[in-house]
Amino acid sequence: MSNTKSAIRGVRRVYKQTSVNKIRRGKYKSIIKEIGLLIAAKKKKEAIKLLPKFNSQLMKIAKVGVIKKQTASRKISRLTKKINKL
């Protein structure tokens, strides 16, 4: 266990931040799953409606650092291609 007060505070802060990041990652994964199901069901209109929400969610997560910006851009690009292909 940590010895100094600042180290104890640091551990507490990291614990809180980890739980927040888990929530963010969960939202990100759920929206990816939702769009994936729409693409599998070939529901283009619904997928297009969900795309701006998906972009926003991914960029928020990338801004905070849960995933890298390049990863977010790549996922957005690939999903947009799939939706346009329908």
Rosetta blueprint (number, residue, H / E / L):
1 M L
2 S L
3 N L
4 T L
5 K H
6 S H
7 A H
8 I H
9 R H
10 G H
11 V H
12 R H
13 R H
14 V H
15 Y H
16 K H
17 Q H
18 T H
19 S H
20 V H
21 N H
22 K H
23 I H
24 R H
25 R H
26 G H
27 K H
28 Y H
29 K H
30 S H
31 I H
32 I H
33 K H
34 E H
35 I H
36 G H
37 L H
38 L H
39 I H
40 A H
41 A L
42 K L
43 K L
44 K H
45 K H
46 E H
47 A H
48 I H
49 K H
50 L H
51 L H
52 P H
53 K H
54 F H
55 N H
56 S H
57 Q H
58 L H
59 M H
60 K H
61 I H
62 A H
63 K H
64 V H
65 G L
66 V L
67 I L
68 K L
69 K H
70 Q H
71 T H
72 A H
73 S H
74 R H
75 K H
76 I H
77 S H
78 R H
79 L H
80 T H
81 K H
82 K H
83 I H
84 N H
85 K H
86 L L
